[in-house]
Amino acid sequence: MRPIAYEIKRTLSSKFVILIVIAIIGLSTLLAYESGSTARAAPISVNDVQVSYGFYFSQNSSLNLVMFGHNGYGSPSSGVSVNVFYGTGELTSSTNREGFANFSLPSSANISQLSYNYTYHFFGISRSTAVKIPIIISDDTFSGYNVIPGIIDRSNDTRFGFIVMYVGPNGSKAPSTSIYVSTYFPGESPTFAEANKTFVVSQSNFNAITVFPYFPSSTINDTFEVVLSDPTVPAVASSSSSVSVFPIGKLSSYTPITSTQLQSLVFSGTGSILGFLIPLLAVFSGYLTYSKDKTSGVLESVLKRPVTRGDLISSRFLANSVAIIGSVIVSMAIGDLFIKYYFATYLSPDFFLFFVWAYITEGLAFLGLVYLFTHLVKSQGSILGIALVLFVVFDLFWSIIPVAVEAGLGITGSSAIYIPTNIGFDLAGPSGFSSLVQFYFQNTLGSITSSVQANPASYSINAYTLIIIGLVWIIVPFVIALSLARSRD
């Protein structure tokens, strides 16, 4: 087997490398999912219970209330304790599995003073309405249709729907009903709405159903209305039984994410994992596969084969680089797939490439530094200590050190030298390179306590300088290490 192929196989089969690579890809995937799902998460109110009502008068003219409890997804809520108040009287009942609770009020009840409240439990915590909700009884013998908007689709939490509730004569279910959804124009006739519908469905035999209409993307910001038509009842009948119109507002909360928002999401999510674990992989894979062998004398036995010191250090550096580069690319590719799933767009090619370049540069720079210091010390303990110092100082504390220095020198965000100082720190450590990339794309630079907006071009930060800076960090430490290794050939 050729030396390079052997070294790559040896590196990639190392238990430490395997574990770190799995951690990098796994945690990056988890953070990409968390970032995407959280950014598009439905509001907490979907777990809140809402109680709506309908009514009908029975043959003896007594009033019957039908209460329907549901959550933000439109699913029925059982076990909701509903209290109905009529003057000085009160009735209490709980919703059943279908979400309904029924009340029959005494004939002496003053229907102009009706109200209700309710209590439900969520994860063992009792929640109640803050005030009594008025119940409005019309002159009709039954309430007929009622549309409850703002219901959220479980499969797409930016898409809204509505509940159609129906209480007919003697509490009967709905007849065959045409449900039209169209863009709302104040003052239009139901006939116009039906003729210009964007969605229609027919349903029958229900007391409460949930409807999630589909509509053209060109109408995503329109205000909609629901038109309910019962073809079995003449149009001259009351509005509760023939044609009912309900404005319901918008049917989507979707707003395209901006490139700046998306980039910030990637830097705070995938970037935070890569920024921590890639240097860890670089430092300790370099130590385990090269530095340890070099300081323990194992390389001397390898050099008895027909291979030079330059070939050996180059092949092992390349093998370590394959693990680093592969981890960054795979992690970023998976993150981009989650972005496509949640935001219906991919990262721009230039941002994807520079983001990958940032963390490849960081990883290979740390790797080169470990190889370099390997030729400056003679013991395993010394090089291991240096590797740990490199990781702790340049990776864990490099975002804190500028804060301390700037505070000590009195440099604030309004100072003329604030941005040059931060650029200087970002150039001085491999972990700062990703901050320069972020500055290039988002025009924001600064420490963890103070950031300012500025034009990166004004400070010579552009695509070309980022490529050059990255190459310097990758090439210089390794070339010095290679020179030190070859000087003994």
N, C-alpha and C positions, 0 to 999 in steps of 0.2 A: 504494500500500500504506500502511495506517495506520502511524504512527510506532512504536507498541508492537510490532505484528506484525513490522515491519521489523527492529527492534532485537533481538527474540527470534531471528529467523532469522539475523541477523548474528552474534549471540553463539554460537548453537548450531552455526554453520558454521565457527567459528574452529578452526584446527588444534590450537591449544593446548587449548582447551576439549574438543574431541573426544578428544584423547589422554588427558587427565586423567579424563574421564568413563569412557572405556573402562578405564583403569587402576583406577578406583574400583570399578566394577561387576565387572570381571574378578578383581581381587585379593580383593574381598569374597566372590565366589562360590568362589574357590579356598580361602579360609580357612574358609568355611562347610562346604565339603566335607571339608577336613582336620580340622576340629574334630569334625564328626559321625562321620566314619569312624574317627578315632583314639579317640574316646570309646566306640565300639562295636567296636573292633578285637579280633580274636581274639588270644589270648596267643601269645607267641613259640614256645611248646611245640608248636604245630602243625607246625613244621618239624623237630622232633625225631623221630627214628625209634624205633619200638618193635618188638621182635621177640617174637612169641608162638609157641607150639608145640603140636603134637598128636603122637600116636604110633600105631603099630600093630605087632603081632607077625606076622611072616610065618609060613608053614607050617613052616619049620625052627626056629621059636621065636626067631629073631633079632629084635632090637628095631630099629625104624626110626623115626627122628624126622623130622617135617615142621615146618620153621621158616618163619614168615610175617612178613616185614618190611613195616611200613606207617608212614605219617606221621600227624599229628594229624587229618587230614581223612579218614583211612581209605584213602588211595590207596596202592597197592603201591609199595614202595621197592626198586629193583634195585641190584645192586652192593654190598649190605651184606655185609661179611665176618663170618661167624659161626664161632665156635670152640666145639666141644663137648668137654667134658672128662669122662673116665671113669677114675677112679683116677689112674694115672700116664700114661694115654694121652690123645691129643688128635686131633680131626678138624677140618678147616677146609673151608668151602665158602662160596660167595657166592650171594646171592639172584638169581633170574632176573628177566625182565621182569614176570612176574606176582607177584613178591615172595617166591617160594618157594625154599627150599634144603632138600635131602633128605640125611639121614645114615643109613647102615646100620652099626650098631655090632657089633663082634665078639661072638660068643656068650660069650666070657670076660669081657665088661665087667660091672663091678659097678654095676647100675642104681640102687642106693641112694645112689651117690656122684656121680650125674650133675649137671652144671652147664654153663652156657654164658655167653659174653659176645660182644659184637659191636662192630664199628667201621664207621662210615659217614662220608661226606664231605658237607659243606654249604658251598657257595661256596668250594670248594677247601680248607676247613679240616677236618682229621680230628677226629672225635669218637668217643669210646669209652665204654663202660659202666665205671663206677668199680669195680664188684665183679662176681664171678661170680654168676650167677642160678641157683638150684637148679632142677632138673627133677624133677618129681614124677610117678612112673609108678604108676598104680593097678593093681588086679588084673584089670581088664578086658583083653580082647584088642585093643581099640582105644579111642582117647580119645573118639570121637564128637563131641558138640557142645561148643563153648567160646564164651562170649560175652565180648567185649572192649568195655567201656563207655568213655564219655568222648570219643567221636569228634565233631568239630565240623563242622557244616554250612557249606560254603563260601558259600552264598547267604545265610545268616543265622547269624552267629557267636555268637549267644546260644542257639542251638538245638543240642542234643546228640543223638547217635545211638549206634550200637554196631555192632561187627563180629560176625557169626556165622561162626565157623570150624568146619569139620567134617572129621574124618579117620576114614574108615570102614575096614572090613576090607580088608587089602592096599592101603590108601591110597585107597580108592574115594571118590567124591564123594557128597554128601548125597542121600538119597531125597526124595520130596515131603514138605515140612516146613511145618507151620503155625506161624507165629511170632506169638505173642500178647504184647501189652504191657498191663499193668494196674497199678493202684496197689498197692503192696506192703503186705501186712499179715502180720507174722511169724506163722508157724504155720498159715497157711491152706493148703488143699489146692490142687493144680494145677487140679482141676476148678472150684473156686471162682474162681480167677484167670481161667480161660478164660471162665467165665460172666459175669464183671465186667470184661471187657477194654475198653480204650479204643482199641485199635488192633490190627489183625490183617492179616497178609499171608502168602501161600503162595509158597514158593520151592523149587526142586529143582536137582539136578545142579550143586552148587557145592562148592568147598573153603573159600572166604571171600567173603562178601558184606557190604556196608555197608547198614544200615537206619536211616532217619531217620523215626521215627514222628510222626504228628500226634496231638495230644491236646487235650481241651477246655481253654480258658484257665482254667477254675475249678480245674484240677489242676496248675497251673504250678509250684507249690511242693511237690507230692507227691513221695514216693520211689516209684520204679517197679520193676517186675520183668519179666523176659522168661520166657515159658513156651514151650518148643519141644516140639512134639508130632509124632511120626512115626507116622502112622496105619497104616503097613504092618507095624509091630511090635507084638505083644500087650503090654498094659500090665504083665503080670507079668514082662516081660524086664527086663534091667538098666537103670538110669536113664540110662546113656550112650546108649541106643538107642531108648528109648520116649518118656518125658516127662522133661524137664530144666527146672529152675527156677533162674533167675539174678537175684538182686537187683542193680540197676544204678544206684541212686541217682536223682538228679534229671535231668530231660531238658532243662532250660533254666537259664541263668544270668541271664535277663532280670530286671531290677528297674527299675520305672518311675523315670525321672529326676525329681528334685524341681524345683520352680519356681526355687528358689535356685540349684541347680546349672546349670540351663538358662540362667538370666540371666547367671551368671558366665561361662558358655561364650560367650555372645553378646558381652558386654562385652570379653572378652579376644580374641575372634576378629574379628567384623565391626566392633566398636567401635574396635579398634586401628587398622584401616585407615581407617575414616571419620575418626577423630580426627586422623590425619596428612594425608590427602589432601583432605578437604573444606576445611580452612583454606587449603591450597595452591591449590585451585581458586578459592576466594573471593578471596584476595589478588591472584593474578596475572590472573584474568579481569577483576577490577575495575580493575587497572592497565592492562591491554591495551585494554579496551573503553571506559574512561572517563578514567582519570588521564592516560594517555599523550596522548590527544587534547586534554585540557584544558590540560596544561602545554606542549604543542607548538603550540597555537593552532588546531588543526584544528576545534575546536568552534565557533570564531568563524565559520567558513565555513558550518557547519551551521546556525547561528543566523540566517543570512540568510534561511532558509526560514521559513514561518509557524509557528514553534514557539518556545516560551519556554524559558529556562534551566531552570525548574522542570519543565516537561514532559520536557525532554531527560534530565535527571538521573534523573527518576522512571522513564522508559521503559527507560533502560539499567540501572538498579538492578533493575527488574522482570525484564529479560531475563537478567541474571546470576543472579537468584534462581531462575528457572525451571530453569537448569542445575543449581544446587545442590540444590534441592528434589527434582528428578527423579532425580538420582544417589542421594540418600539413600533415597528410597522404593523405587526399583528394587533397590538393593543389599539392603535389608532384606527386601523381598518374596522375593527369591531365597534369602536366608538362611533365611527361614521355611519355604520349600519343602524345603530340605535337612533342617531340623529335623523336619518332618513325616515325611520319608522315613526318617530314622535313629531317631527317638524316638517315632513314631506319635502325635505331638501337635503342635499349633501353639502359638506364643507366645500368651499371654493378650492380648486386645485392648488393655487399658490399658498393658501393658508395651510392646507394639509401638508404640503411638501416642506414648508418652513417650520411647521410645528414638529414634524418628524425630524427635520434637520437639527432643531434646537436640542432635542433630547439624545439624538445620536451623538452630536458634538459633546454634550455633557458627559455621556457615558464613555466615549473614547478618550476624552481629555483626562478623566479620572484614571482610566486604564493606563494611559501613557505615563501619568505621574507615578503610578505604582511601579511600572517597569523602570522608570528613570531612577527612583530612589532605591530600587533593588540593587543597582550598581554602585550606590554610594555607601551602603552599609554591608556588614558581613555576617550578621546573625539573624536568625528567624524572629527572635523577639523584637529586634530593632525594626525590621521591616513591617512586622505585624503592628507594632506601635505606631509607626508612621502612617500605615494604611488606615488605622483607626482615627488618627489625628486628621488626616485628609478628609475622611468621611464626616467627622464631627464638625470640623471648622468650616469646610467649604460647602457642606450640604445642609447640616442641621442649623448652624449658627450664622450662615452668611447673610441671611435676611435681617438678623438682629444686630450684627456688628456695625453696619452703616448707621443704624438708629443711634447707637451709643456714641459713635464718632461725631455725628452731626449734632447731637445734643451737647456734647462736650465742647464743640467749637461754636455753638450758637447758630448753626446753619438751619434755617427754617424753609418751609415751602415757598415763601416769598423772596428768598435770597437769590441773587443772580447766579450764585455758584451751586445752588441746590441740585439742579439737573446735571451739570457737568460732574459734580461729586458722585451722584448715583450712577452715572454712566461709567465713571472711573472704577467704582466698586464692581459693577457688572462685568467690566472688562478684566478685572483682576482675579476673578474666580470663575471656574467652569460652571458653577450653579447659577451665575448671574446672566449667562448667555440667553436663557429662556426669557428673562426679563427684557432683554434688548429686542427679542423677537416680538414680545407682547407690546413693547413700546412702538415698534414699527407698524403693527397692525391696528393698535387701539389708541395711539397718541397719549398714552398714560404711563408715567414713570414716577417712581418714588419708593419709599420704604413702606413697611407694613403699617406705619402709623400716619403717614402723610403722603398723598399722591397728588400730582399736578398734571394738567393737560398741556401738551406742547407739541410742536411740529417736529417729528424725528429728523426730517430732512435738514432742519436748521442745525442739527448736531451731527450731520454726516452719517446718520443711521438710515441706510437704504438696503435694497436687496443685495447689491454688490458687496457692500461692507460687511453684511451679515454672513455672506458666503466666505469672504476673506477671513473674518474673525474666527469663524468656525474651523476653517482649514488650519489656521495658525494654532488653535488650541488642540487640534487633532495631530497635526504633523510635528510641531516643535518638540513636545515632550518625548514622543516616540523616536524621532530622529536623534535626539541627544542620547536616549537609552541605547539605540542601535549603534551609535558611534562608540559609546563606552563598551558595549559588548564586543564590537569588531576590533577594538584596540588591543584585545587579548588574543585575537586569532593568530 
